[in-house]
Amino acid sequence: MAGTSSSDNGQVLLHYGSGNLADCWILKLDGNGNLVWQKTLGGTNNDVAFSITKTIDGGYAVAGFSASNDSDVTGHHGTSATDDYWVVKLDSNENMQWEKSLGGTGDDWAYSVIQTTDHGYAIAGYSDSNDGDVNGNHGNGDEWIVKLDSTGVIQWSRTLGGSGSEQARSIIQSSDGGYVVVGETASNDGDVIGYHGDTTVQFWEPDYWIVKLDGAGNIQWQKALGGTSTDQAYSILQTSMGDYVVAGQSGSNDGDVTFNHYAFDYWIVKLDGTGNILWQNSFGGTGSDEARSVAQSSDGGFVVTGISTSNDGDVTGQHGNGGIVGTTDYWVVKLDSVGSMQWQKSLGGNFNDWAYSAIQVDYESYVVAGGASSQDGDVTGNHDGDDFWVVKLGAPLGINQPVNSFFKISPNPGTGIFQIQNSSSPIQTAEAFNLLGEKVFSTSNFSHRTAGQTSNSIDLSTEPDGVYFLHLKTGEGIMEEGGY
């Protein structure tokens, strides 16, 4: 996990800044939530981490912003009052391999980093600079996309936007080798077409903005989605079918948004490969409900995570005082593949607790990460003030549970080739999915179909090391297993 800390006690062993100035704080936990190692990164000014990704060499890349130019930080472009993108590469043992300050004399904030298929990196965020590493700014701040090689050297960068303000919140590499960037726009010129708001009003009322780039950073298509109120997108994924799912918050009840409970709702949109809406749904209550993360689950559905102050509508179990200005809970929502809610869970205590990210770790478990200021309810062990808060959830009974049948996978762990032995009804088909929900193997051509016999091999040897979910269809239904 990556975030920020201004502590110099408890589990935080080092603080570079003074007072409440923040450092980047990186934690690694084992499968039971125990701290394996922690790392403080930064200098004497504010240093903030927003995104972390595991790299192919077993290390990690971290992105955020920094106003420092000392200690761990070099090459800052502005003053102590302005921020640069700050990108840090760690090895598997938490040692810093390299770091880069990217930007100009304005503010530059990196919100998302991914490792690309060429082992480089793509970073997305916001810039109001027009010098240094940044050129072509359209005005009032643009999305700024930077492609680095494996050592952190800039290969290309793009400023995207119009005369209003834009921010990129998330970037993914698409299956064709290009990139898809999601964020928000309040422009209707420059690179932006189709903005739903009024650019002449005093208040900033952005749309979701989704931009598809080719591998060299050139725009292939863009979509502004939303209504006449504020719509802000924070997370995007590509499904195994090549479609895209976007999550964020919407205060609109017109345009592309067909329903709003009140204030902000989670607004989840599924697009086809060219950006056309396939379906969209709003979830929430009469408080404020703001989605920050979407991940695909092994059953083809989606897990959406963020914050909620509601305790009505779609939301139950709120721990604090609800309402528009009430205290926030983690709110985790499980959707099926067509965007219908299967279950939801409010997590927290009587104070503010805010979730930023969730991942699936096996067929029935999810890990949710964010921050907590509560010291009651679901929250235990708070160190005072705001803590990182990590929760592991199991799916509710009856949701995505395997049927009552048993099979054996061998060897486990293995090097990629596995044998299946089923102890009950014959196996008909087998499919394997990675943690992104992408189907990486499928067969119905078993030479042995009787119970108790070993099937043909499941060959995942060309896939990266990691966790895979195996779906087996028998006469009894679908069985699921993971961890191979």
C-alpha positions in Angstrom: 0.0 0.0 0.0 1.1 3.6 -0.6 -0.2 6.7 1.0 1.0 9.6 3.2 2.1 10.0 6.8 3.0 12.9 9.1 3.8 10.6 12.0 7.1 10.0 13.6 6.1 7.3 16.1 4.2 4.0 16.3 4.8 2.0 13.2 6.3 5.0 11.3 10.0 4.8 11.9 11.1 8.0 10.1 9.6 11.4 9.3 11.5 13.8 7.0 9.2 16.8 7.2 8.4 19.1 10.1 5.0 19.3 11.9 2.2 18.0 9.8 4.1 18.0 6.5 3.5 14.6 4.9 5.9 11.9 3.7 5.2 9.1 1.3 4.6 5.9 3.4 4.8 2.5 1.8 3.7 -0.7 3.6 3.9 -4.4 2.7 1.6 -6.8 4.6 1.5 -10.6 4.5 -1.6 -12.5 3.7 -2.9 -12.2 7.3 -2.5 -8.4 7.4 0.8 -8.4 9.4 3.3 -5.8 8.7 6.3 -7.2 6.7 8.1 -3.9 6.1 7.4 -0.2 5.9 9.3 2.6 4.1 9.1 6.4 4.5 10.1 8.4 1.4 10.5 12.2 0.9 12.2 15.4 2.0 11.5 18.4 4.2 8.4 19.6 2.4 5.1 17.8 1.5 5.5 14.4 -0.3 2.4 12.5 -1.2 1.9 9.0 -2.7 -1.3 8.3 -4.6 -0.5 5.1 -6.5 1.6 1.9 -6.3 2.1 -1.0 -8.7 4.0 -4.2 -8.5 6.7 -4.5 -11.1 7.8 -7.5 -13.1 11.1 -7.8 -11.2 9.3 -8.2 -7.9 9.7 -4.5 -6.9 7.3 -1.6 -6.8 6.8 1.7 -8.6 5.2 4.6 -6.6 3.8 7.8 -7.9 2.5 11.0 -6.3 3.9 14.5 -5.9 6.6 16.3 -4.0 7.5 19.8 -3.0 10.9 18.7 -1.6 14.3 18.9 -3.1 16.4 17.1 -0.5 16.8 13.8 1.3 15.2 11.2 -1.1 14.0 13.8 -3.6 16.2 15.3 -6.4 15.5 17.5 -9.4 12.5 19.5 -8.2 11.5 22.0 -10.9 9.6 24.7 -9.0 9.7 26.2 -5.5 8.8 24.8 -2.1 5.3 26.1 -2.8 4.8 24.0 -5.9 4.7 20.3 -6.6 6.3 17.9 -9.1 5.3 14.5 -10.1 7.5 12.2 -8.0 8.1 8.6 -9.2 10.0 6.1 -7.1 11.2 2.6 -8.1 11.8 0.2 -5.2 13.2 -3.3 -5.3 11.5 -6.2 -3.6 13.3 -5.5 -0.4 12.1 -1.9 -0.1 15.4 -0.4 -1.3 15.1 2.7 -3.6 16.6 2.0 -7.1 15.8 5.3 -8.7 13.5 8.4 -8.3 12.4 11.1 -10.7 10.9 14.6 -10.3 8.9 15.5 -13.3 7.1 18.7 -14.1 7.6 22.5 -14.4 7.3 25.6 -12.3 3.6 25.1 -11.6 1.8 22.3 -9.7 2.1 18.8 -11.2 0.3 15.9 -9.4 0.6 12.3 -10.4 -2.4 10.2 -9.4 -1.8 6.9 -11.2 1.2 4.7 -12.3 1.3 1.4 -14.2 4.1 -0.7 -15.6 3.8 -1.1 -19.3 4.4 -4.2 -21.5 7.8 -2.9 -22.5 8.7 -2.8 -18.8 8.5 1.0 -18.7 5.9 3.1 -16.9 2.9 5.3 -17.7 1.9 8.0 -15.3 -1.3 10.1 -15.4 -2.3 13.2 -13.4 -2.7 17.0 -13.5 -0.4 19.8 -14.5 -0.7 23.6 -14.7 2.9 24.0 -15.8 3.9 24.9 -19.3 7.7 24.7 -19.0 10.3 22.2 -17.8 9.1 18.8 -18.8 5.6 20.0 -19.7 4.6 21.7 -22.9 1.3 22.4 -24.8 -0.8 23.3 -21.7 -4.3 24.3 -22.8 -5.0 26.5 -19.8 -6.3 26.2 -16.2 -4.6 22.8 -15.8 -4.5 19.8 -18.1 -4.3 16.1 -17.8 -0.6 15.2 -18.2 0.4 11.8 -19.4 4.1 10.7 -19.2 5.7 7.6 -20.6 9.0 6.5 -19.0 11.4 3.8 -20.0 12.4 1.2 -17.4 15.0 3.5 -15.8 12.6 6.5 -15.5 13.8 8.5 -18.6 10.9 10.3 -20.4 10.1 8.8 -23.8 7.1 11.0 -24.5 4.5 13.1 -22.7 1.1 14.6 -23.6 -1.0 17.4 -22.2 -4.7 16.8 -22.8 -7.6 19.2 -22.2 -9.1 22.5 -23.1 -9.4 26.0 -21.8 -11.2 24.7 -18.6 -9.6 22.4 -16.1 -8.9 18.7 -16.4 -7.4 16.1 -14.1 -6.5 12.5 -14.9 -7.2 10.1 -12.1 -6.3 6.7 -13.5 -4.5 5.1 -16.5 -4.5 1.6 -17.8 -2.8 0.0 -20.8 -5.3 -1.4 -23.2 -5.2 -4.8 -24.9 -4.1 -3.2 -28.2 -1.0 -1.7 -26.5 -2.4 1.8 -26.2 -3.7 3.6 -23.1 -7.0 4.7 -21.6 -7.0 7.6 -19.3 -10.0 8.5 -17.1 -10.6 11.7 -15.1 -12.7 14.9 -15.4 -13.1 17.9 -17.7 -14.8 21.3 -17.5 -13.8 22.2 -21.1 -15.7 22.1 -24.4 -12.8 23.0 -26.7 -9.2 21.9 -27.4 -9.2 18.1 -27.1 -12.6 17.9 -25.4 -15.9 17.4 -27.3 -19.3 16.8 -25.8 -19.1 18.5 -22.4 -22.5 18.5 -20.7 -22.1 21.5 -18.4 -22.0 25.2 -18.9 -18.5 26.6 -19.3 -19.7 30.1 -18.6 -20.9 29.4 -15.0 -18.8 30.4 -12.0 -18.7 27.0 -10.4 -16.7 24.1 -11.8 -19.0 21.3 -12.8 -17.0 18.6 -14.6 -17.9 15.6 -16.7 -16.3 12.2 -16.6 -13.6 12.3 -19.4 -12.3 9.1 -20.9 -9.5 9.4 -23.5 -8.1 6.5 -25.6 -4.5 6.9 -26.7 -2.4 4.8 -29.1 0.9 3.5 -28.0 2.6 6.7 -28.8 0.2 8.9 -26.9 -2.0 10.1 -29.8 -5.7 10.5 -29.2 -7.8 7.9 -30.9 -11.1 8.8 -29.3 -12.5 10.7 -26.3 -15.8 10.8 -24.4 -17.3 13.4 -22.0 -19.9 11.6 -19.9 -22.3 13.1 -17.4 -25.0 15.7 -16.9 -25.2 19.4 -15.9 -24.0 18.8 -12.4 -20.6 17.6 -11.1 -19.4 14.2 -12.4 -15.9 13.0 -11.5 -14.4 9.7 -12.6 -11.6 8.0 -10.5 -11.1 4.5 -11.8 -11.2 2.4 -15.0 -10.6 -1.2 -16.0 -10.7 -3.1 -19.2 -12.7 -6.3 -19.1 -11.7 -9.6 -20.7 -14.1 -8.8 -23.6 -12.4 -5.5 -24.4 -15.0 -3.2 -22.9 -14.3 -0.6 -20.2 -15.9 0.0 -16.8 -15.5 3.4 -15.2 -16.4 4.4 -11.6 -16.7 7.7 -9.8 -19.3 10.0 -8.4 -22.2 11.9 -10.0 -24.4 14.7 -8.8 -26.3 14.8 -12.1 -29.8 13.6 -12.9 -29.8 14.4 -16.6 -27.7 13.9 -19.7 -26.1 10.4 -19.6 -27.2 10.0 -15.9 -30.7 8.5 -15.6 -31.1 8.5 -11.8 -29.7 10.2 -8.8 -30.6 9.5 -5.2 -29.5 13.0 -3.9 -26.2 14.7 -3.6 -23.5 12.4 -5.0 -24.0 8.8 -6.1 -21.6 6.1 -7.1 -22.0 6.2 -10.9 -20.7 3.1 -12.7 -20.6 3.2 -16.5 -19.7 0.3 -18.9 -18.4 1.4 -22.4 -17.7 -0.6 -25.5 -14.3 -0.6 -27.1 -15.0 2.7 -28.8 -16.4 4.5 -25.8 -20.2 4.0 -26.4 -22.3 3.5 -23.2 -23.5 -0.1 -22.8 -25.0 0.4 -19.4 -24.8 2.8 -16.5 -26.1 2.6 -12.9 -26.3 5.0 -9.9 -26.0 3.6 -6.4 -26.4 5.5 -3.1 -28.7 7.2 -0.7 -29.6 10.7 0.4 -26.1 11.4 1.7 -23.0 11.6 -0.4 -21.7 8.5 -2.0 -18.3 8.7 -3.9 -16.7 5.7 -5.6 -12.9 5.7 -5.8 -12.1 2.2 -7.2 -13.5 -0.5 -9.4 -12.0 -4.0 -9.8 -13.3 -7.0 -11.8 -14.1 -10.1 -9.8 -13.5 -13.7 -10.8 -17.2 -14.2 -11.6 -17.2 -11.5 -14.3 -18.8 -8.9 -11.9 -17.3 -5.9 -10.3 -16.3 -4.6 -6.8 -16.7 -0.9 -6.3 -15.2 0.8 -3.3 -15.4 4.4 -1.9 -17.1 6.4 0.8 -20.7 7.0 1.9 -22.5 9.2 4.4 -25.9 7.6 3.5 -28.0 5.2 5.5 -30.9 4.7 3.1 -31.6 3.9 -0.5 -29.0 1.3 -1.5 -26.9 1.8 1.7 -27.5 0.0 5.0 -25.4 -0.3 8.1 -23.9 3.2 8.3 -21.9 3.6 11.5 -21.8 7.3 12.1 -24.3 10.1 11.7 -25.5 10.0 8.1 -26.7 12.7 5.8 -25.0 15.0 3.3 -22.5 16.4 5.9 -22.4 13.3 8.1 -19.4 11.1 8.8 -18.1 8.7 6.1 -17.9 4.9 6.1 -16.1 2.6 3.7 -18.8 1.5 1.3 -18.1 -1.7 -0.7 -20.6 -2.7 -3.5 -20.5 -6.0 -5.4 -22.1 -5.8 -8.9 -22.8 -8.6 -11.3 -21.6 -8.5 -14.9 -24.6 -6.3 -16.0 -24.2 -3.7 -13.2 -26.9 -5.0 -10.8 -26.1 -4.9 -7.1 -25.5 -8.3 -5.5 -24.5 -7.1 -2.0 -23.1 -4.0 -0.2 -21.3 -3.4 3.0 -20.7 -0.3 5.2 -17.5 -0.5 7.3 -16.3 1.9 9.9 -17.1 3.7 13.1 -18.5 7.0 14.4 -15.8 9.2 12.8 -14.6 9.5 9.2 -13.4 6.4 7.4 -12.6 6.6 3.7 -11.8 3.7 1.3 -9.6 4.2 -1.8 -9.0 0.7 -3.2 -10.1 -2.9 -3.2 -8.7 -6.1 -4.7 -10.0 -9.7 -4.9 -7.6 -12.1 -3.3 -9.5 -15.4 -3.8 -12.9 -16.5 -5.1 -14.7 -15.2 -1.9 -12.4 -12.6 -0.3 -11.6 -9.0 -0.9 -9.1 -6.7 0.7 -10.1 -3.0 1.1 -7.6 -0.2 1.9 -8.0 3.4 3.0 -7.9 5.5 6.1 -9.7 5.6 9.4 -10.1 8.2 12.1 -12.6 6.0 14.1 -11.8 4.1 17.2 -15.0 2.1 17.5 -17.4 0.0 15.4 -15.4 -2.1 12.9 -12.2 -0.2 13.7 -9.8 -1.4 16.3 -6.3 -0.4 17.2 -6.4 3.2 16.0 -3.1 4.9 17.0 -4.8 8.4 17.3 -5.6 10.7 14.5 -5.9 9.1 11.0 -4.5 5.7 10.4 -4.2 3.5 7.3 -7.0 1.0 7.7 -7.0 -2.4 5.9 -9.9 -4.8 6.0 -10.3 -8.3 4.6 -13.9 -9.3 3.7 -15.5 -12.6 2.7 -18.4 -12.7 0.3 -21.8 -13.1 2.0 -23.2 -16.6 2.1 -24.9 -17.5 -1.0 -22.9 -15.1 -3.2 -20.4 -16.5 -5.6 -19.9 -19.7 -3.5 -18.7 -22.9 -5.1 -21.1 -25.8 -5.5 -20.8 -28.8 -3.2 -18.3 -30.7 -5.3 -14.6 -31.3 -4.9 -11.5 -31.5 -7.1 -7.8 -31.6 -6.7 -5.2 -29.5 -8.5 -1.6 -30.7 -8.7 1.1 -29.6 -8.3 0.2 -26.6 -6.3 2.1 -24.4 -6.2 3.6 -25.2 -9.6 5.4 -23.7 -12.6 2.3 -23.3 -14.8 1.1 -26.7 -15.9 -1.5 -28.3 -13.6 -3.6 -31.5 -13.6 -7.2 -31.6 -12.4 -8.8 -34.5 -10.6 -12.5 -34.4 -9.8 -14.0 -36.6 -7.1 -17.6 -36.3 -8.1 -19.3 -35.6 -11.4 -17.3 -35.4 -14.7 -15.7 -32.1 -15.7 -17.2 -30.6 -18.8 -15.3 -27.3 -19.3 -12.5 -25.4 -17.6 -11.6 -21.7 -17.7 -8.8 -19.9 -15.9 -8.9 -16.1 -15.1 -6.2 -13.8 -13.8 -6.9 -11.2 -11.0 -8.0 -8.6 -13.6 -10.8 -11.0 -14.6 -9.2 -11.7 -18.0 -9.7 -15.2 -19.3 -6.3 -16.7 -20.0 -7.3 -20.4 -20.6 -10.4 -22.2 -21.8 -11.0 -25.8 -22.9 -13.8 -28.3 -23.2 -11.6 -31.0 -24.8 -10.9 -33.4 -22.0 -9.8 -36.9 -22.9 -11.0 -38.2 -19.5 -14.5 -37.1 -18.5 -15.4 -39.6 -15.8 -15.2 -38.8 -12.1 -12.0 -39.5 -10.4 -9.8 -39.5 -13.5 -7.2 -36.8 -14.4 -8.1 -34.4 -17.1 -5.9 -32.8 -19.7 -3.4 -30.3 -18.5 -4.3 -26.7 -17.7 -1.3 -24.8 -19.2 -0.6 -21.4 -17.7 3.1 -21.5 -18.2 3.1 -18.5 -20.5 1.3 -16.3 -17.9 3.1 -14.2 -15.3 3.5 -15.6 -11.7 0.5 -14.8 -9.6 -2.9 -15.9 -8.5 -5.3 -17.5 -11.0 -9.0 -18.5 -10.6 -10.1 -21.8 -12.1 -13.7 -22.3 -13.0 -14.8 -25.9 -13.7 -18.2 -26.7 -15.1 -19.6 -30.1 -14.1 -23.0 -31.6 -14.2 -23.6 -30.1 -10.8 -22.7 -26.5 -11.8 -19.7 -24.2 -11.6 -16.9 -24.9 -9.1 -14.3 -22.2 -8.3 -10.9 -22.3 -6.8 -8.0 -19.9 -6.7 -4.4 -19.5 -5.5 -2.5 -21.3 -8.3 
